[in-house]
Amino acid sequence: MAEVIFYGLAGCPANARQKQQLAAAGHRLVERDLATADLTTDDLRAFFGDKEVDAWFNRRAAAVKSGAVTPGALDESAALAAMLADRDLIRRPLIQVGDRREAGFDPTTLHAWIGLTSGESCDDKHARGQCDHGHQHFVKAPAA
């Protein structure tokens, strides 16, 4: 499987589920904190490929929701500057495998690229206490 460099935000429940899904598919994660990662404008730009600037943004970011930032009104350089100043604006996660980089967690793209299923049955994953269909398994505390 692949070594996946995963830039996410600590405490983001969606990023936690995404990391769980990648790990369950057998990938090795190298986690990076998007809030503190040493990213240059060129580094960040590489994650967006040929997508329109508007698609680079996290629509749930407070600045976008409040109207303080209007993604469709920004050119490339203004968008990158805004994102480096406020990392919550970046569509996440940022994912890198080898030289390829992508922004956002699109299961169809990721499955075609690196695979999102391990080939194990759900029962096998449950037996290990790990599955990739969106819920956690916890060991029950012993009865008192």
Protein Blocks (a to p, Z undefined) as FASTA:
>chain_A
ZZddddddehiaklmmmmmmmmmnopacddddfkloccdfklmmmmnmmacfklmpcfkb
mklmnomacfklpcfklmmmmmmmmmmlpccddddehjbccedjdfklmmmmnopaehia
fklmmmnopacehpacddddddZZ
